[in-house]
Amino acid sequence: MKVVNVHQRLLHARPERVGALIDTLASPADALWPGRAWPRMKFDRPLGVGAAGGHGPIRYVVEAYTPGHAIRFRFTGPKGFDGWHGFEVLDATAAHCVLEHRIEMDARGPALLTWAFAVRHLHDACVEDALSQAQASLGNAPKPVPWPARTRLLHWLASGGKRLAPPIPRSQHAR
């Protein structure tokens, strides 16, 4: 099954500032990944082409990296996730830009079911939380996307029944 999954958020910041968020991924100062509510992104070395790691059961290697602009990860697991995902700064003006996360993959074998019934729902929530984290890190008022009931249940099951902190502190939410 061909999967193309795209999430975008308009950010009120210069493209260089938004691109700098990509450069913090998996670092102690990570300003993009929503590690309060999701497994942290980790690699076997500093961010760069060839770094291997992932988050939770999703494994990947850095396939392409243009600092301050884009990063692309090639899936290495789970089995049947054949493709890539990544972040990129798009449609830049002096004061605004779009941060995009995109997956392009073929889901094969058991991955057909895991993607359709679980991973897609968790992925969508995690990426929307990352885009809200980007807003908060840039001083924009984040606009978190509420998790549907199915996603809340899947997240609870995947976390072993733990209730985790909200991805963005409530004090930073847009009013």
PyMOL CGO cylinders between C-alpha atoms (Angstrom):
from pymol import cmd
from pymol.cgo import CYLINDER

trace = [
    CYLINDER, 0.00, 0.00, 0.00, 1.42, 3.37, -1.01, 0.3, 1, 1, 1, 1, 1, 1,
    CYLINDER, 1.42, 3.37, -1.01, 1.47, 5.85, 1.88, 0.3, 1, 1, 1, 1, 1, 1,
    CYLINDER, 1.47, 5.85, 1.88, 1.94, 9.59, 1.45, 0.3, 1, 1, 1, 1, 1, 1,
    CYLINDER, 1.94, 9.59, 1.45, 1.27, 11.41, 4.70, 0.3, 1, 1, 1, 1, 1, 1,
    CYLINDER, 1.27, 11.41, 4.70, 1.86, 15.18, 4.90, 0.3, 1, 1, 1, 1, 1, 1,
    CYLINDER, 1.86, 15.18, 4.90, 1.56, 17.59, 7.82, 0.3, 1, 1, 1, 1, 1, 1,
    CYLINDER, 1.56, 17.59, 7.82, 2.31, 21.32, 7.50, 0.3, 1, 1, 1, 1, 1, 1,
    CYLINDER, 2.31, 21.32, 7.50, 2.21, 24.32, 9.81, 0.3, 1, 1, 1, 1, 1, 1,
    CYLINDER, 2.21, 24.32, 9.81, 2.62, 28.00, 8.97, 0.3, 1, 1, 1, 1, 1, 1,
    CYLINDER, 2.62, 28.00, 8.97, 5.15, 29.48, 11.36, 0.3, 1, 1, 1, 1, 1, 1,
    CYLINDER, 5.15, 29.48, 11.36, 5.64, 33.17, 12.08, 0.3, 1, 1, 1, 1, 1, 1,
    CYLINDER, 5.64, 33.17, 12.08, 9.43, 33.20, 12.07, 0.3, 1, 1, 1, 1, 1, 1,
    CYLINDER, 9.43, 33.20, 12.07, 12.30, 33.65, 9.67, 0.3, 1, 1, 1, 1, 1, 1,
    CYLINDER, 12.30, 33.65, 9.67, 13.18, 30.46, 7.76, 0.3, 1, 1, 1, 1, 1, 1,
    CYLINDER, 13.18, 30.46, 7.76, 16.63, 30.36, 9.39, 0.3, 1, 1, 1, 1, 1, 1,
    CYLINDER, 16.63, 30.36, 9.39, 15.05, 30.18, 12.86, 0.3, 1, 1, 1, 1, 1, 1,
    CYLINDER, 15.05, 30.18, 12.86, 12.70, 27.40, 11.79, 0.3, 1, 1, 1, 1, 1, 1,
    CYLINDER, 12.70, 27.40, 11.79, 15.50, 25.47, 10.09, 0.3, 1, 1, 1, 1, 1, 1,
    CYLINDER, 15.50, 25.47, 10.09, 17.55, 25.75, 13.26, 0.3, 1, 1, 1, 1, 1, 1,
    CYLINDER, 17.55, 25.75, 13.26, 14.86, 23.70, 15.04, 0.3, 1, 1, 1, 1, 1, 1,
    CYLINDER, 14.86, 23.70, 15.04, 15.55, 20.79, 12.68, 0.3, 1, 1, 1, 1, 1, 1,
    CYLINDER, 15.55, 20.79, 12.68, 19.22, 21.01, 13.66, 0.3, 1, 1, 1, 1, 1, 1,
    CYLINDER, 19.22, 21.01, 13.66, 18.36, 20.39, 17.33, 0.3, 1, 1, 1, 1, 1, 1,
    CYLINDER, 18.36, 20.39, 17.33, 16.64, 17.03, 16.71, 0.3, 1, 1, 1, 1, 1, 1,
    CYLINDER, 16.64, 17.03, 16.71, 17.76, 14.30, 19.13, 0.3, 1, 1, 1, 1, 1, 1,
    CYLINDER, 17.76, 14.30, 19.13, 20.08, 16.70, 20.98, 0.3, 1, 1, 1, 1, 1, 1,
    CYLINDER, 20.08, 16.70, 20.98, 19.81, 17.61, 24.68, 0.3, 1, 1, 1, 1, 1, 1,
    CYLINDER, 19.81, 17.61, 24.68, 18.40, 20.97, 23.48, 0.3, 1, 1, 1, 1, 1, 1,
    CYLINDER, 18.40, 20.97, 23.48, 15.84, 19.42, 21.09, 0.3, 1, 1, 1, 1, 1, 1,
    CYLINDER, 15.84, 19.42, 21.09, 13.33, 22.20, 20.34, 0.3, 1, 1, 1, 1, 1, 1,
    CYLINDER, 13.33, 22.20, 20.34, 11.25, 20.31, 17.76, 0.3, 1, 1, 1, 1, 1, 1,
    CYLINDER, 11.25, 20.31, 17.76, 10.55, 16.75, 18.87, 0.3, 1, 1, 1, 1, 1, 1,
    CYLINDER, 10.55, 16.75, 18.87, 7.65, 16.47, 21.38, 0.3, 1, 1, 1, 1, 1, 1,
    CYLINDER, 7.65, 16.47, 21.38, 9.57, 14.37, 23.91, 0.3, 1, 1, 1, 1, 1, 1,
    CYLINDER, 9.57, 14.37, 23.91, 7.24, 15.20, 26.83, 0.3, 1, 1, 1, 1, 1, 1,
    CYLINDER, 7.24, 15.20, 26.83, 4.57, 12.86, 25.47, 0.3, 1, 1, 1, 1, 1, 1,
    CYLINDER, 4.57, 12.86, 25.47, 6.36, 10.64, 22.94, 0.3, 1, 1, 1, 1, 1, 1,
    CYLINDER, 6.36, 10.64, 22.94, 9.46, 8.42, 22.91, 0.3, 1, 1, 1, 1, 1, 1,
    CYLINDER, 9.46, 8.42, 22.91, 12.47, 10.65, 22.37, 0.3, 1, 1, 1, 1, 1, 1,
    CYLINDER, 12.47, 10.65, 22.37, 14.31, 10.63, 19.07, 0.3, 1, 1, 1, 1, 1, 1,
    CYLINDER, 14.31, 10.63, 19.07, 17.78, 9.12, 19.61, 0.3, 1, 1, 1, 1, 1, 1,
    CYLINDER, 17.78, 9.12, 19.61, 20.75, 8.39, 17.33, 0.3, 1, 1, 1, 1, 1, 1,
    CYLINDER, 20.75, 8.39, 17.33, 24.02, 6.52, 17.68, 0.3, 1, 1, 1, 1, 1, 1,
    CYLINDER, 24.02, 6.52, 17.68, 25.98, 9.72, 16.99, 0.3, 1, 1, 1, 1, 1, 1,
    CYLINDER, 25.98, 9.72, 16.99, 25.33, 13.43, 16.38, 0.3, 1, 1, 1, 1, 1, 1,
    CYLINDER, 25.33, 13.43, 16.38, 22.77, 14.34, 13.75, 0.3, 1, 1, 1, 1, 1, 1,
    CYLINDER, 22.77, 14.34, 13.75, 24.23, 13.80, 10.28, 0.3, 1, 1, 1, 1, 1, 1,
    CYLINDER, 24.23, 13.80, 10.28, 24.08, 11.50, 7.27, 0.3, 1, 1, 1, 1, 1, 1,
    CYLINDER, 24.08, 11.50, 7.27, 24.54, 7.91, 8.41, 0.3, 1, 1, 1, 1, 1, 1,
    CYLINDER, 24.54, 7.91, 8.41, 23.36, 8.43, 12.00, 0.3, 1, 1, 1, 1, 1, 1,
    CYLINDER, 23.36, 8.43, 12.00, 21.14, 5.47, 12.95, 0.3, 1, 1, 1, 1, 1, 1,
    CYLINDER, 21.14, 5.47, 12.95, 18.39, 5.45, 15.54, 0.3, 1, 1, 1, 1, 1, 1,
    CYLINDER, 18.39, 5.45, 15.54, 14.74, 6.37, 15.78, 0.3, 1, 1, 1, 1, 1, 1,
    CYLINDER, 14.74, 6.37, 15.78, 11.96, 6.81, 18.31, 0.3, 1, 1, 1, 1, 1, 1,
    CYLINDER, 11.96, 6.81, 18.31, 10.20, 3.95, 20.06, 0.3, 1, 1, 1, 1, 1, 1,
    CYLINDER, 10.20, 3.95, 20.06, 9.84, 0.98, 17.69, 0.3, 1, 1, 1, 1, 1, 1,
    CYLINDER, 9.84, 0.98, 17.69, 10.29, 3.16, 14.58, 0.3, 1, 1, 1, 1, 1, 1,
    CYLINDER, 10.29, 3.16, 14.58, 13.88, 2.86, 13.33, 0.3, 1, 1, 1, 1, 1, 1,
    CYLINDER, 13.88, 2.86, 13.33, 15.64, 4.86, 10.65, 0.3, 1, 1, 1, 1, 1, 1,
    CYLINDER, 15.64, 4.86, 10.65, 18.94, 6.25, 9.41, 0.3, 1, 1, 1, 1, 1, 1,
    CYLINDER, 18.94, 6.25, 9.41, 19.65, 9.83, 8.34, 0.3, 1, 1, 1, 1, 1, 1,
    CYLINDER, 19.65, 9.83, 8.34, 19.69, 9.63, 4.54, 0.3, 1, 1, 1, 1, 1, 1,
    CYLINDER, 19.69, 9.63, 4.54, 20.01, 13.33, 3.67, 0.3, 1, 1, 1, 1, 1, 1,
    CYLINDER, 20.01, 13.33, 3.67, 20.58, 16.43, 5.76, 0.3, 1, 1, 1, 1, 1, 1,
    CYLINDER, 20.58, 16.43, 5.76, 20.83, 20.06, 4.75, 0.3, 1, 1, 1, 1, 1, 1,
    CYLINDER, 20.83, 20.06, 4.75, 21.47, 21.92, 8.01, 0.3, 1, 1, 1, 1, 1, 1,
    CYLINDER, 21.47, 21.92, 8.01, 19.00, 24.70, 8.64, 0.3, 1, 1, 1, 1, 1, 1,
    CYLINDER, 19.00, 24.70, 8.64, 16.64, 23.46, 5.94, 0.3, 1, 1, 1, 1, 1, 1,
    CYLINDER, 16.64, 23.46, 5.94, 15.73, 19.76, 5.73, 0.3, 1, 1, 1, 1, 1, 1,
    CYLINDER, 15.73, 19.76, 5.73, 16.36, 16.24, 6.99, 0.3, 1, 1, 1, 1, 1, 1,
    CYLINDER, 16.36, 16.24, 6.99, 15.30, 12.91, 5.53, 0.3, 1, 1, 1, 1, 1, 1,
    CYLINDER, 15.30, 12.91, 5.53, 15.27, 9.58, 7.35, 0.3, 1, 1, 1, 1, 1, 1,
    CYLINDER, 15.27, 9.58, 7.35, 15.18, 6.17, 5.61, 0.3, 1, 1, 1, 1, 1, 1,
    CYLINDER, 15.18, 6.17, 5.61, 13.11, 3.59, 7.52, 0.3, 1, 1, 1, 1, 1, 1,
    CYLINDER, 13.11, 3.59, 7.52, 14.98, 0.49, 8.71, 0.3, 1, 1, 1, 1, 1, 1,
    CYLINDER, 14.98, 0.49, 8.71, 12.16, -0.82, 10.90, 0.3, 1, 1, 1, 1, 1, 1,
    CYLINDER, 12.16, -0.82, 10.90, 9.62, -2.05, 11.53, 0.3, 1, 1, 1, 1, 1, 1,
    CYLINDER, 9.62, -2.05, 11.53, 9.70, -4.60, 8.75, 0.3, 1, 1, 1, 1, 1, 1,
    CYLINDER, 9.70, -4.60, 8.75, 7.48, -3.55, 5.87, 0.3, 1, 1, 1, 1, 1, 1,
    CYLINDER, 7.48, -3.55, 5.87, 8.02, 0.20, 6.25, 0.3, 1, 1, 1, 1, 1, 1,
    CYLINDER, 8.02, 0.20, 6.25, 9.83, 0.78, 2.94, 0.3, 1, 1, 1, 1, 1, 1,
    CYLINDER, 9.83, 0.78, 2.94, 10.42, 4.47, 2.40, 0.3, 1, 1, 1, 1, 1, 1,
    CYLINDER, 10.42, 4.47, 2.40, 11.31, 7.67, 4.19, 0.3, 1, 1, 1, 1, 1, 1,
    CYLINDER, 11.31, 7.67, 4.19, 10.09, 10.50, 6.38, 0.3, 1, 1, 1, 1, 1, 1,
    CYLINDER, 10.09, 10.50, 6.38, 11.48, 13.93, 7.08, 0.3, 1, 1, 1, 1, 1, 1,
    CYLINDER, 11.48, 13.93, 7.08, 11.12, 17.59, 7.94, 0.3, 1, 1, 1, 1, 1, 1,
    CYLINDER, 11.12, 17.59, 7.94, 11.62, 20.48, 5.52, 0.3, 1, 1, 1, 1, 1, 1,
    CYLINDER, 11.62, 20.48, 5.52, 11.24, 24.27, 5.59, 0.3, 1, 1, 1, 1, 1, 1,
    CYLINDER, 11.24, 24.27, 5.59, 9.04, 25.37, 2.64, 0.3, 1, 1, 1, 1, 1, 1,
    CYLINDER, 9.04, 25.37, 2.64, 7.46, 28.49, 1.14, 0.3, 1, 1, 1, 1, 1, 1,
    CYLINDER, 7.46, 28.49, 1.14, 9.73, 30.91, 2.91, 0.3, 1, 1, 1, 1, 1, 1,
    CYLINDER, 9.73, 30.91, 2.91, 9.30, 34.68, 3.06, 0.3, 1, 1, 1, 1, 1, 1,
    CYLINDER, 9.30, 34.68, 3.06, 11.29, 37.05, 5.23, 0.3, 1, 1, 1, 1, 1, 1,
    CYLINDER, 11.29, 37.05, 5.23, 8.87, 36.65, 8.14, 0.3, 1, 1, 1, 1, 1, 1,
    CYLINDER, 8.87, 36.65, 8.14, 6.98, 33.37, 7.60, 0.3, 1, 1, 1, 1, 1, 1,
    CYLINDER, 6.98, 33.37, 7.60, 7.52, 29.84, 6.39, 0.3, 1, 1, 1, 1, 1, 1,
    CYLINDER, 7.52, 29.84, 6.39, 5.93, 26.43, 6.39, 0.3, 1, 1, 1, 1, 1, 1,
    CYLINDER, 5.93, 26.43, 6.39, 7.43, 23.51, 8.28, 0.3, 1, 1, 1, 1, 1, 1,
    CYLINDER, 7.43, 23.51, 8.28, 6.45, 20.23, 6.66, 0.3, 1, 1, 1, 1, 1, 1,
    CYLINDER, 6.45, 20.23, 6.66, 6.74, 16.64, 7.79, 0.3, 1, 1, 1, 1, 1, 1,
    CYLINDER, 6.74, 16.64, 7.79, 6.23, 14.06, 5.06, 0.3, 1, 1, 1, 1, 1, 1,
    CYLINDER, 6.23, 14.06, 5.06, 6.21, 10.27, 4.87, 0.3, 1, 1, 1, 1, 1, 1,
    CYLINDER, 6.21, 10.27, 4.87, 6.48, 8.50, 1.54, 0.3, 1, 1, 1, 1, 1, 1,
    CYLINDER, 6.48, 8.50, 1.54, 6.59, 4.73, 1.88, 0.3, 1, 1, 1, 1, 1, 1,
    CYLINDER, 6.59, 4.73, 1.88, 5.15, 1.44, 0.79, 0.3, 1, 1, 1, 1, 1, 1,
    CYLINDER, 5.15, 1.44, 0.79, 3.61, -0.50, 3.67, 0.3, 1, 1, 1, 1, 1, 1,
    CYLINDER, 3.61, -0.50, 3.67, 4.07, -4.22, 3.03, 0.3, 1, 1, 1, 1, 1, 1,
    CYLINDER, 4.07, -4.22, 3.03, 3.13, -7.41, 4.86, 0.3, 1, 1, 1, 1, 1, 1,
    CYLINDER, 3.13, -7.41, 4.86, 2.19, -6.94, 8.52, 0.3, 1, 1, 1, 1, 1, 1,
    CYLINDER, 2.19, -6.94, 8.52, 2.98, -3.22, 8.19, 0.3, 1, 1, 1, 1, 1, 1,
    CYLINDER, 2.98, -3.22, 8.19, -0.22, -2.85, 6.16, 0.3, 1, 1, 1, 1, 1, 1,
    CYLINDER, -0.22, -2.85, 6.16, -2.21, -3.58, 9.30, 0.3, 1, 1, 1, 1, 1, 1,
    CYLINDER, -2.21, -3.58, 9.30, 0.02, -1.88, 11.87, 0.3, 1, 1, 1, 1, 1, 1,
    CYLINDER, 0.02, -1.88, 11.87, 0.11, 1.32, 9.79, 0.3, 1, 1, 1, 1, 1, 1,
    CYLINDER, 0.11, 1.32, 9.79, -3.63, 1.37, 9.10, 0.3, 1, 1, 1, 1, 1, 1,
    CYLINDER, -3.63, 1.37, 9.10, -4.86, 0.50, 12.57, 0.3, 1, 1, 1, 1, 1, 1,
    CYLINDER, -4.86, 0.50, 12.57, -2.27, 1.94, 14.95, 0.3, 1, 1, 1, 1, 1, 1,
    CYLINDER, -2.27, 1.94, 14.95, 0.88, 3.63, 13.69, 0.3, 1, 1, 1, 1, 1, 1,
    CYLINDER, 0.88, 3.63, 13.69, -0.88, 6.14, 11.42, 0.3, 1, 1, 1, 1, 1, 1,
    CYLINDER, -0.88, 6.14, 11.42, -3.01, 7.45, 14.27, 0.3, 1, 1, 1, 1, 1, 1,
    CYLINDER, -3.01, 7.45, 14.27, -0.06, 7.71, 16.65, 0.3, 1, 1, 1, 1, 1, 1,
    CYLINDER, -0.06, 7.71, 16.65, 2.12, 9.22, 13.91, 0.3, 1, 1, 1, 1, 1, 1,
    CYLINDER, 2.12, 9.22, 13.91, -0.44, 11.90, 13.05, 0.3, 1, 1, 1, 1, 1, 1,
    CYLINDER, -0.44, 11.90, 13.05, -0.72, 12.97, 16.70, 0.3, 1, 1, 1, 1, 1, 1,
    CYLINDER, -0.72, 12.97, 16.70, 3.05, 12.92, 17.26, 0.3, 1, 1, 1, 1, 1, 1,
    CYLINDER, 3.05, 12.92, 17.26, 3.79, 15.04, 14.18, 0.3, 1, 1, 1, 1, 1, 1,
    CYLINDER, 3.79, 15.04, 14.18, 1.06, 17.56, 15.03, 0.3, 1, 1, 1, 1, 1, 1,
    CYLINDER, 1.06, 17.56, 15.03, 2.59, 17.75, 18.52, 0.3, 1, 1, 1, 1, 1, 1,
    CYLINDER, 2.59, 17.75, 18.52, 6.02, 18.36, 16.93, 0.3, 1, 1, 1, 1, 1, 1,
    CYLINDER, 6.02, 18.36, 16.93, 4.59, 21.21, 14.86, 0.3, 1, 1, 1, 1, 1, 1,
    CYLINDER, 4.59, 21.21, 14.86, 3.01, 22.68, 18.00, 0.3, 1, 1, 1, 1, 1, 1,
    CYLINDER, 3.01, 22.68, 18.00, 6.37, 22.29, 19.75, 0.3, 1, 1, 1, 1, 1, 1,
    CYLINDER, 6.37, 22.29, 19.75, 7.97, 24.24, 16.88, 0.3, 1, 1, 1, 1, 1, 1,
    CYLINDER, 7.97, 24.24, 16.88, 5.44, 27.03, 17.39, 0.3, 1, 1, 1, 1, 1, 1,
    CYLINDER, 5.44, 27.03, 17.39, 6.17, 27.15, 21.12, 0.3, 1, 1, 1, 1, 1, 1,
    CYLINDER, 6.17, 27.15, 21.12, 9.95, 27.07, 20.61, 0.3, 1, 1, 1, 1, 1, 1,
    CYLINDER, 9.95, 27.07, 20.61, 9.70, 30.04, 18.24, 0.3, 1, 1, 1, 1, 1, 1,
    CYLINDER, 9.70, 30.04, 18.24, 7.54, 32.07, 20.61, 0.3, 1, 1, 1, 1, 1, 1,
    CYLINDER, 7.54, 32.07, 20.61, 4.40, 31.55, 18.52, 0.3, 1, 1, 1, 1, 1, 1,
    CYLINDER, 4.40, 31.55, 18.52, 1.28, 30.56, 20.45, 0.3, 1, 1, 1, 1, 1, 1,
    CYLINDER, 1.28, 30.56, 20.45, 1.00, 26.81, 19.78, 0.3, 1, 1, 1, 1, 1, 1,
    CYLINDER, 1.00, 26.81, 19.78, -2.29, 25.46, 18.52, 0.3, 1, 1, 1, 1, 1, 1,
    CYLINDER, -2.29, 25.46, 18.52, -2.26, 21.81, 19.61, 0.3, 1, 1, 1, 1, 1, 1,
    CYLINDER, -2.26, 21.81, 19.61, -4.45, 19.41, 17.70, 0.3, 1, 1, 1, 1, 1, 1,
    CYLINDER, -4.45, 19.41, 17.70, -6.57, 17.36, 20.13, 0.3, 1, 1, 1, 1, 1, 1,
    CYLINDER, -6.57, 17.36, 20.13, -5.99, 13.62, 20.06, 0.3, 1, 1, 1, 1, 1, 1,
    CYLINDER, -5.99, 13.62, 20.06, -9.03, 11.58, 19.02, 0.3, 1, 1, 1, 1, 1, 1,
    CYLINDER, -9.03, 11.58, 19.02, -10.24, 8.93, 21.49, 0.3, 1, 1, 1, 1, 1, 1,
    CYLINDER, -10.24, 8.93, 21.49, -8.67, 6.12, 19.42, 0.3, 1, 1, 1, 1, 1, 1,
    CYLINDER, -8.67, 6.12, 19.42, -5.28, 7.88, 19.52, 0.3, 1, 1, 1, 1, 1, 1,
    CYLINDER, -5.28, 7.88, 19.52, -5.52, 8.43, 23.28, 0.3, 1, 1, 1, 1, 1, 1,
    CYLINDER, -5.52, 8.43, 23.28, -6.25, 4.72, 23.76, 0.3, 1, 1, 1, 1, 1, 1,
    CYLINDER, -6.25, 4.72, 23.76, -3.42, 3.61, 21.45, 0.3, 1, 1, 1, 1, 1, 1,
    CYLINDER, -3.42, 3.61, 21.45, -0.99, 6.02, 23.16, 0.3, 1, 1, 1, 1, 1, 1,
    CYLINDER, -0.99, 6.02, 23.16, -2.00, 4.73, 26.59, 0.3, 1, 1, 1, 1, 1, 1,
    CYLINDER, -2.00, 4.73, 26.59, -1.53, 1.11, 25.45, 0.3, 1, 1, 1, 1, 1, 1,
    CYLINDER, -1.53, 1.11, 25.45, 1.82, 1.87, 23.78, 0.3, 1, 1, 1, 1, 1, 1,
    CYLINDER, 1.82, 1.87, 23.78, 3.08, 3.63, 26.92, 0.3, 1, 1, 1, 1, 1, 1,
    CYLINDER, 3.08, 3.63, 26.92, 2.27, 0.64, 29.13, 0.3, 1, 1, 1, 1, 1, 1,
    CYLINDER, 2.27, 0.64, 29.13, -0.68, 2.39, 30.74, 0.3, 1, 1, 1, 1, 1, 1,
    CYLINDER, -0.68, 2.39, 30.74, 1.27, 5.48, 31.80, 0.3, 1, 1, 1, 1, 1, 1,
    CYLINDER, 1.27, 5.48, 31.80, -0.26, 8.91, 31.65, 0.3, 1, 1, 1, 1, 1, 1,
    CYLINDER, -0.26, 8.91, 31.65, 2.36, 11.21, 30.20, 0.3, 1, 1, 1, 1, 1, 1,
    CYLINDER, 2.36, 11.21, 30.20, 2.64, 14.98, 30.42, 0.3, 1, 1, 1, 1, 1, 1,
    CYLINDER, 2.64, 14.98, 30.42, 0.84, 16.93, 27.71, 0.3, 1, 1, 1, 1, 1, 1,
    CYLINDER, 0.84, 16.93, 27.71, 3.12, 17.54, 24.72, 0.3, 1, 1, 1, 1, 1, 1,
    CYLINDER, 3.12, 17.54, 24.72, 2.95, 21.32, 25.20, 0.3, 1, 1, 1, 1, 1, 1,
    CYLINDER, 2.95, 21.32, 25.20, 2.47, 22.81, 28.67, 0.3, 1, 1, 1, 1, 1, 1,
    CYLINDER, 2.47, 22.81, 28.67, -1.05, 24.26, 28.93, 0.3, 1, 1, 1, 1, 1, 1,
    CYLINDER, -1.05, 24.26, 28.93, 0.42, 27.66, 29.85, 0.3, 1, 1, 1, 1, 1, 1,
    CYLINDER, 0.42, 27.66, 29.85, 1.81, 27.94, 26.29, 0.3, 1, 1, 1, 1, 1, 1,
    CYLINDER, 1.81, 27.94, 26.29, -1.44, 27.15, 24.43, 0.3, 1, 1, 1, 1, 1, 1,
    CYLINDER, -1.44, 27.15, 24.43, -3.06, 29.75, 22.19, 0.3, 1, 1, 1, 1, 1, 1,
    CYLINDER, -3.06, 29.75, 22.19, -6.13, 31.34, 23.68, 0.3, 1, 1, 1, 1, 1, 1,
]
cmd.load_cgo(trace, "trace")
